[in-house]
């Protein structure tokens, strides 16, 4: 009952509802001017830096959903050597794939220091084991280039662009292109 009296008193003060809406709109526009704009960082590209052996790469921020230490895992029989195993991560099974093993056919040097980049693509999570993660990398879109540095030919199908800062190239590795690759999908022997 009390609520109705408050609403009724507000209605009596407000002679013109349209005028009240205009006042609210004006107030919102005034207060919104101080808020940051969504397009204020449009000229910035953000990615995750990581290493495969001695090769420094970056990946688009939206492709990586989580970064983990290498969890306990169970080996799977009858799979290619680059399939590390399967881990239970918070109640969900996560297949773990050695990215260096897939690209170079080399084993990881130090599994204790490895990190796992969890990639979600087409509704499935995949844990990609890398040598190390160097964190977030911020680049200006003016630093983007399609001129790729000299690199291992086995990496080239997954790299279409790079960023060039201070004469150093940062190739952008596409995890989605990797996961769509037929060779990667054929993990069984």
ChimeraX commands (.cxc) that place a marker at each C-alpha (Angstrom):
marker #1 position 0.00,0.00,0.00 radius 0.5
marker #1 position 2.85,2.34,0.85 radius 0.5
marker #1 position 4.42,1.72,-2.55 radius 0.5
marker #1 position 1.20,2.72,-4.31 radius 0.5
marker #1 position 1.11,6.03,-2.39 radius 0.5
marker #1 position 4.70,6.80,-3.47 radius 0.5
marker #1 position 3.95,5.94,-7.09 radius 0.5
marker #1 position 0.69,7.91,-6.97 radius 0.5
marker #1 position 2.45,10.96,-5.51 radius 0.5
marker #1 position 5.15,10.73,-8.23 radius 0.5
marker #1 position 2.43,10.50,-10.88 radius 0.5
marker #1 position 0.70,13.58,-9.58 radius 0.5
marker #1 position 3.96,15.57,-9.65 radius 0.5
marker #1 position 4.69,14.38,-13.16 radius 0.5
marker #1 position 2.17,16.15,-15.33 radius 0.5
marker #1 position 3.70,15.02,-18.62 radius 0.5
marker #1 position 5.27,11.52,-18.80 radius 0.5
marker #1 position 6.96,12.30,-22.12 radius 0.5
marker #1 position 8.64,15.33,-20.56 radius 0.5
marker #1 position 9.88,13.14,-17.68 radius 0.5
marker #1 position 11.38,10.67,-20.20 radius 0.5
marker #1 position 13.17,13.52,-21.97 radius 0.5
marker #1 position 14.61,14.67,-18.65 radius 0.5
marker #1 position 15.84,11.14,-17.89 radius 0.5
marker #1 position 17.41,10.85,-21.33 radius 0.5
marker #1 position 19.21,14.18,-20.89 radius 0.5
marker #1 position 20.51,13.07,-17.50 radius 0.5
marker #1 position 21.74,9.74,-18.92 radius 0.5
marker #1 position 23.56,11.44,-21.80 radius 0.5
marker #1 position 25.25,13.90,-19.42 radius 0.5
marker #1 position 26.46,11.13,-17.10 radius 0.5
marker #1 position 27.51,8.82,-19.95 radius 0.5
marker #1 position 29.95,11.43,-21.29 radius 0.5
marker #1 position 32.35,10.63,-18.45 radius 0.5
marker #1 position 32.31,6.87,-19.13 radius 0.5
marker #1 position 34.97,5.23,-21.32 radius 0.5
marker #1 position 33.96,4.63,-24.89 radius 0.5
marker #1 position 33.82,1.09,-26.29 radius 0.5
marker #1 position 35.69,2.15,-29.41 radius 0.5
marker #1 position 38.45,3.99,-27.51 radius 0.5
marker #1 position 40.84,1.00,-27.92 radius 0.5
marker #1 position 39.81,-0.04,-31.41 radius 0.5
marker #1 position 43.36,0.52,-32.66 radius 0.5
marker #1 position 44.79,-1.99,-30.16 radius 0.5
marker #1 position 45.25,-5.74,-30.65 radius 0.5
marker #1 position 45.69,-7.95,-27.59 radius 0.5
marker #1 position 47.07,-11.47,-27.63 radius 0.5
marker #1 position 48.70,-14.14,-25.49 radius 0.5
marker #1 position 52.45,-14.65,-25.90 radius 0.5
marker #1 position 53.82,-18.19,-25.74 radius 0.5
marker #1 position 56.81,-20.26,-26.81 radius 0.5
marker #1 position 57.19,-23.47,-28.75 radius 0.5
marker #1 position 60.83,-24.33,-28.22 radius 0.5
marker #1 position 62.78,-21.16,-29.04 radius 0.5
marker #1 position 60.03,-19.72,-31.24 radius 0.5
marker #1 position 58.05,-16.84,-29.74 radius 0.5
marker #1 position 54.46,-16.64,-30.97 radius 0.5
marker #1 position 51.25,-14.86,-30.05 radius 0.5
marker #1 position 47.65,-15.93,-30.33 radius 0.5
marker #1 position 44.49,-13.92,-30.55 radius 0.5
marker #1 position 43.14,-13.27,-27.07 radius 0.5
marker #1 position 39.69,-14.64,-27.91 radius 0.5
marker #1 position 41.05,-18.05,-28.94 radius 0.5
marker #1 position 42.47,-18.88,-25.50 radius 0.5
marker #1 position 39.86,-19.33,-22.78 radius 0.5
marker #1 position 42.18,-20.36,-19.94 radius 0.5
marker #1 position 45.84,-20.84,-19.05 radius 0.5
marker #1 position 46.75,-23.71,-16.71 radius 0.5
marker #1 position 49.74,-25.37,-15.18 radius 0.5
marker #1 position 50.09,-28.87,-16.58 radius 0.5
marker #1 position 47.49,-30.86,-14.60 radius 0.5
marker #1 position 47.70,-34.52,-13.63 radius 0.5
marker #1 position 46.74,-36.58,-16.65 radius 0.5
marker #1 position 46.21,-40.13,-17.80 radius 0.5
marker #1 position 48.02,-41.43,-20.86 radius 0.5
marker #1 position 45.88,-42.81,-23.65 radius 0.5
marker #1 position 46.97,-45.97,-25.49 radius 0.5
marker #1 position 46.94,-46.15,-29.28 radius 0.5
marker #1 position 47.46,-42.44,-29.98 radius 0.5
marker #1 position 50.18,-40.45,-31.67 radius 0.5
marker #1 position 53.18,-39.42,-29.55 radius 0.5
marker #1 position 52.11,-35.75,-29.39 radius 0.5
marker #1 position 48.91,-36.64,-27.52 radius 0.5
marker #1 position 49.95,-36.11,-23.89 radius 0.5
marker #1 position 46.81,-37.62,-22.38 radius 0.5
marker #1 position 43.52,-36.62,-20.84 radius 0.5
marker #1 position 43.03,-34.60,-17.65 radius 0.5
marker #1 position 40.11,-34.02,-15.34 radius 0.5
marker #1 position 39.88,-30.25,-14.97 radius 0.5
marker #1 position 37.10,-29.18,-12.60 radius 0.5
marker #1 position 34.99,-32.21,-13.50 radius 0.5
marker #1 position 35.42,-31.95,-17.28 radius 0.5
marker #1 position 37.70,-34.10,-19.39 radius 0.5
marker #1 position 40.34,-32.07,-21.25 radius 0.5
marker #1 position 42.44,-33.68,-23.99 radius 0.5
marker #1 position 46.06,-32.51,-23.74 radius 0.5
marker #1 position 48.11,-32.14,-26.92 radius 0.5
marker #1 position 51.83,-31.34,-27.09 radius 0.5
marker #1 position 52.01,-28.49,-29.58 radius 0.5
marker #1 position 55.78,-28.78,-30.01 radius 0.5
marker #1 position 55.44,-32.53,-30.55 radius 0.5
marker #1 position 52.80,-31.97,-33.22 radius 0.5
marker #1 position 54.77,-29.25,-35.03 radius 0.5
marker #1 position 58.36,-30.49,-34.65 radius 0.5
marker #1 position 57.96,-34.13,-33.57 radius 0.5
marker #1 position 60.13,-33.17,-30.56 radius 0.5
marker #1 position 59.19,-33.96,-26.99 radius 0.5
marker #1 position 58.77,-31.21,-24.45 radius 0.5
marker #1 position 62.05,-30.57,-22.65 radius 0.5
marker #1 position 60.68,-29.80,-19.19 radius 0.5
marker #1 position 57.08,-30.85,-18.61 radius 0.5
marker #1 position 57.10,-29.39,-15.09 radius 0.5
marker #1 position 57.49,-25.85,-16.46 radius 0.5
marker #1 position 55.02,-26.28,-19.32 radius 0.5
marker #1 position 51.75,-24.43,-19.50 radius 0.5
marker #1 position 48.44,-25.43,-21.02 radius 0.5
marker #1 position 46.49,-23.05,-23.25 radius 0.5
marker #1 position 42.85,-24.12,-23.25 radius 0.5
marker #1 position 41.23,-23.40,-26.59 radius 0.5
marker #1 position 37.50,-23.66,-27.23 radius 0.5
marker #1 position 36.62,-24.20,-30.86 radius 0.5
marker #1 position 33.35,-25.49,-32.27 radius 0.5
marker #1 position 32.08,-26.32,-28.78 radius 0.5
marker #1 position 35.04,-28.46,-27.76 radius 0.5
marker #1 position 37.85,-27.61,-25.36 radius 0.5
marker #1 position 41.40,-28.69,-26.17 radius 0.5
marker #1 position 44.44,-28.23,-23.94 radius 0.5
marker #1 position 47.52,-27.31,-25.95 radius 0.5
marker #1 position 50.75,-27.80,-24.02 radius 0.5
marker #1 position 53.41,-25.16,-24.75 radius 0.5
marker #1 position 56.89,-24.59,-23.33 radius 0.5
marker #1 position 56.02,-21.30,-21.64 radius 0.5
marker #1 position 53.57,-18.40,-21.63 radius 0.5
marker #1 position 54.89,-14.85,-21.60 radius 0.5
marker #1 position 51.57,-13.16,-20.85 radius 0.5
marker #1 position 49.47,-10.52,-22.57 radius 0.5
marker #1 position 50.95,-8.69,-25.52 radius 0.5
marker #1 position 49.49,-5.38,-26.72 radius 0.5
marker #1 position 50.09,-4.14,-30.24 radius 0.5
marker #1 position 48.92,-1.19,-32.26 radius 0.5
marker #1 position 47.06,-2.09,-35.45 radius 0.5
marker #1 position 49.67,-0.04,-37.34 radius 0.5
marker #1 position 52.24,-2.69,-36.31 radius 0.5
marker #1 position 50.25,-5.44,-38.07 radius 0.5
marker #1 position 51.87,-6.88,-41.17 radius 0.5
marker #1 position 51.24,-9.73,-43.57 radius 0.5
marker #1 position 54.97,-9.91,-44.30 radius 0.5
marker #1 position 55.99,-12.95,-42.31 radius 0.5
marker #1 position 59.43,-13.53,-40.84 radius 0.5
marker #1 position 61.54,-16.55,-41.71 radius 0.5
marker #1 position 60.20,-19.47,-39.71 radius 0.5
marker #1 position 59.83,-23.20,-39.68 radius 0.5
marker #1 position 57.76,-24.29,-42.67 radius 0.5
marker #1 position 55.70,-26.52,-40.36 radius 0.5
marker #1 position 54.36,-23.41,-38.60 radius 0.5
marker #1 position 53.35,-21.53,-41.75 radius 0.5
marker #1 position 49.90,-23.13,-42.25 radius 0.5
marker #1 position 48.83,-21.66,-38.89 radius 0.5
marker #1 position 50.29,-18.17,-39.32 radius 0.5
marker #1 position 48.76,-15.62,-41.67 radius 0.5
marker #1 position 49.90,-12.34,-40.12 radius 0.5
marker #1 position 52.38,-10.92,-37.65 radius 0.5
marker #1 position 53.13,-7.78,-35.70 radius 0.5
marker #1 position 56.40,-5.93,-36.22 radius 0.5
marker #1 position 57.67,-3.88,-33.30 radius 0.5
marker #1 position 61.19,-2.50,-33.14 radius 0.5
marker #1 position 62.39,-4.79,-35.95 radius 0.5
marker #1 position 61.09,-7.86,-34.08 radius 0.5
marker #1 position 58.35,-9.96,-35.61 radius 0.5
marker #1 position 55.62,-11.56,-33.51 radius 0.5
marker #1 position 53.86,-14.20,-35.65 radius 0.5
marker #1 position 50.17,-14.72,-34.82 radius 0.5
marker #1 position 49.44,-18.44,-34.41 radius 0.5
marker #1 position 45.84,-19.48,-35.14 radius 0.5
marker #1 position 44.73,-22.23,-32.78 radius 0.5
marker #1 position 41.47,-22.51,-34.70 radius 0.5
marker #1 position 43.37,-23.28,-37.92 radius 0.5
marker #1 position 45.38,-25.89,-36.02 radius 0.5
marker #1 position 42.31,-27.60,-34.59 radius 0.5
marker #1 position 40.65,-27.63,-38.03 radius 0.5
marker #1 position 43.72,-29.29,-39.58 radius 0.5
marker #1 position 42.98,-32.90,-40.60 radius 0.5
marker #1 position 46.41,-34.05,-39.38 radius 0.5
marker #1 position 45.63,-32.70,-35.91 radius 0.5
marker #1 position 42.21,-34.34,-35.90 radius 0.5
marker #1 position 43.76,-37.76,-36.67 radius 0.5
marker #1 position 45.31,-38.36,-33.25 radius 0.5
marker #1 position 44.92,-42.14,-33.21 radius 0.5
marker #1 position 47.53,-44.51,-34.62 radius 0.5
marker link #1:1,2 radius 0.2
marker link #1:2,3 radius 0.2
marker link #1:3,4 radius 0.2
marker link #1:4,5 radius 0.2
marker link #1:5,6 radius 0.2
marker link #1:6,7 radius 0.2
marker link #1:7,8 radius 0.2
marker link #1:8,9 radius 0.2
marker link #1:9,10 radius 0.2
marker link #1:10,11 radius 0.2
marker link #1:11,12 radius 0.2
marker link #1:12,13 radius 0.2
marker link #1:13,14 radius 0.2
marker link #1:14,15 radius 0.2
marker link #1:15,16 radius 0.2
marker link #1:16,17 radius 0.2
marker link #1:17,18 radius 0.2
marker link #1:18,19 radius 0.2
marker link #1:19,20 radius 0.2
marker link #1:20,21 radius 0.2
marker link #1:21,22 radius 0.2
marker link #1:22,23 radius 0.2
marker link #1:23,24 radius 0.2
marker link #1:24,25 radius 0.2
marker link #1:25,26 radius 0.2
marker link #1:26,27 radius 0.2
marker link #1:27,28 radius 0.2
marker link #1:28,29 radius 0.2
marker link #1:29,30 radius 0.2
marker link #1:30,31 radius 0.2
marker link #1:31,32 radius 0.2
marker link #1:32,33 radius 0.2
marker link #1:33,34 radius 0.2
marker link #1:34,35 radius 0.2
marker link #1:35,36 radius 0.2
marker link #1:36,37 radius 0.2
marker link #1:37,38 radius 0.2
marker link #1:38,39 radius 0.2
marker link #1:39,40 radius 0.2
marker link #1:40,41 radius 0.2
marker link #1:41,42 radius 0.2
marker link #1:42,43 radius 0.2
marker link #1:43,44 radius 0.2
marker link #1:44,45 radius 0.2
marker link #1:45,46 radius 0.2
marker link #1:46,47 radius 0.2
marker link #1:47,48 radius 0.2
marker link #1:48,49 radius 0.2
marker link #1:49,50 radius 0.2
marker link #1:50,51 radius 0.2
marker link #1:51,52 radius 0.2
marker link #1:52,53 radius 0.2
marker link #1:53,54 radius 0.2
marker link #1:54,55 radius 0.2
marker link #1:55,56 radius 0.2
marker link #1:56,57 radius 0.2
marker link #1:57,58 radius 0.2
marker link #1:58,59 radius 0.2
marker link #1:59,60 radius 0.2
marker link #1:60,61 radius 0.2
marker link #1:61,62 radius 0.2
marker link #1:62,63 radius 0.2
marker link #1:63,64 radius 0.2
marker link #1:64,65 radius 0.2
marker link #1:65,66 radius 0.2
marker link #1:66,67 radius 0.2
marker link #1:67,68 radius 0.2
marker link #1:68,69 radius 0.2
marker link #1:69,70 radius 0.2
marker link #1:70,71 radius 0.2
marker link #1:71,72 radius 0.2
marker link #1:72,73 radius 0.2
marker link #1:73,74 radius 0.2
marker link #1:74,75 radius 0.2
marker link #1:75,76 radius 0.2
marker link #1:76,77 radius 0.2
marker link #1:77,78 radius 0.2
marker link #1:78,79 radius 0.2
marker link #1:79,80 radius 0.2
marker link #1:80,81 radius 0.2
marker link #1:81,82 radius 0.2
marker link #1:82,83 radius 0.2
marker link #1:83,84 radius 0.2
marker link #1:84,85 radius 0.2
marker link #1:85,86 radius 0.2
marker link #1:86,87 radius 0.2
marker link #1:87,88 radius 0.2
marker link #1:88,89 radius 0.2
marker link #1:89,90 radius 0.2
marker link #1:90,91 radius 0.2
marker link #1:91,92 radius 0.2
marker link #1:92,93 radius 0.2
marker link #1:93,94 radius 0.2
marker link #1:94,95 radius 0.2
marker link #1:95,96 radius 0.2
marker link #1:96,97 radius 0.2
marker link #1:97,98 radius 0.2
marker link #1:98,99 radius 0.2
marker link #1:99,100 radius 0.2
marker link #1:100,101 radius 0.2
marker link #1:101,102 radius 0.2
marker link #1:102,103 radius 0.2
marker link #1:103,104 radius 0.2
marker link #1:104,105 radius 0.2
marker link #1:105,106 radius 0.2
marker link #1:106,107 radius 0.2
marker link #1:107,108 radius 0.2
marker link #1:108,109 radius 0.2
marker link #1:109,110 radius 0.2
marker link #1:110,111 radius 0.2
marker link #1:111,112 radius 0.2
marker link #1:112,113 radius 0.2
marker link #1:113,114 radius 0.2
marker link #1:114,115 radius 0.2
marker link #1:115,116 radius 0.2
marker link #1:116,117 radius 0.2
marker link #1:117,118 radius 0.2
marker link #1:118,119 radius 0.2
marker link #1:119,120 radius 0.2
marker link #1:120,121 radius 0.2
marker link #1:121,122 radius 0.2
marker link #1:122,123 radius 0.2
marker link #1:123,124 radius 0.2
marker link #1:124,125 radius 0.2
marker link #1:125,126 radius 0.2
marker link #1:126,127 radius 0.2
marker link #1:127,128 radius 0.2
marker link #1:128,129 radius 0.2
marker link #1:129,130 radius 0.2
marker link #1:130,131 radius 0.2
marker link #1:131,132 radius 0.2
marker link #1:132,133 radius 0.2
marker link #1:133,134 radius 0.2
marker link #1:134,135 radius 0.2
marker link #1:135,136 radius 0.2
marker link #1:136,137 radius 0.2
marker link #1:137,138 radius 0.2
marker link #1:138,139 radius 0.2
marker link #1:139,140 radius 0.2
marker link #1:140,141 radius 0.2
marker link #1:141,142 radius 0.2
marker link #1:142,143 radius 0.2
marker link #1:143,144 radius 0.2
marker link #1:144,145 radius 0.2
marker link #1:145,146 radius 0.2
marker link #1:146,147 radius 0.2
marker link #1:147,148 radius 0.2
marker link #1:148,149 radius 0.2
marker link #1:149,150 radius 0.2
marker link #1:150,151 radius 0.2
marker link #1:151,152 radius 0.2
marker link #1:152,153 radius 0.2
marker link #1:153,154 radius 0.2
marker link #1:154,155 radius 0.2
marker link #1:155,156 radius 0.2
marker link #1:156,157 radius 0.2
marker link #1:157,158 radius 0.2
marker link #1:158,159 radius 0.2
marker link #1:159,160 radius 0.2
marker link #1:160,161 radius 0.2
marker link #1:161,162 radius 0.2
marker link #1:162,163 radius 0.2
marker link #1:163,164 radius 0.2
marker link #1:164,165 radius 0.2
marker link #1:165,166 radius 0.2
marker link #1:166,167 radius 0.2
marker link #1:167,168 radius 0.2
marker link #1:168,169 radius 0.2
marker link #1:169,170 radius 0.2
marker link #1:170,171 radius 0.2
marker link #1:171,172 radius 0.2
marker link #1:172,173 radius 0.2
marker link #1:173,174 radius 0.2
marker link #1:174,175 radius 0.2
marker link #1:175,176 radius 0.2
marker link #1:176,177 radius 0.2
marker link #1:177,178 radius 0.2
marker link #1:178,179 radius 0.2
marker link #1:179,180 radius 0.2
marker link #1:180,181 radius 0.2
marker link #1:181,182 radius 0.2
marker link #1:182,183 radius 0.2
marker link #1:183,184 radius 0.2
marker link #1:184,185 radius 0.2
marker link #1:185,186 radius 0.2
marker link #1:186,187 radius 0.2
marker link #1:187,188 radius 0.2
marker link #1:188,189 radius 0.2
view
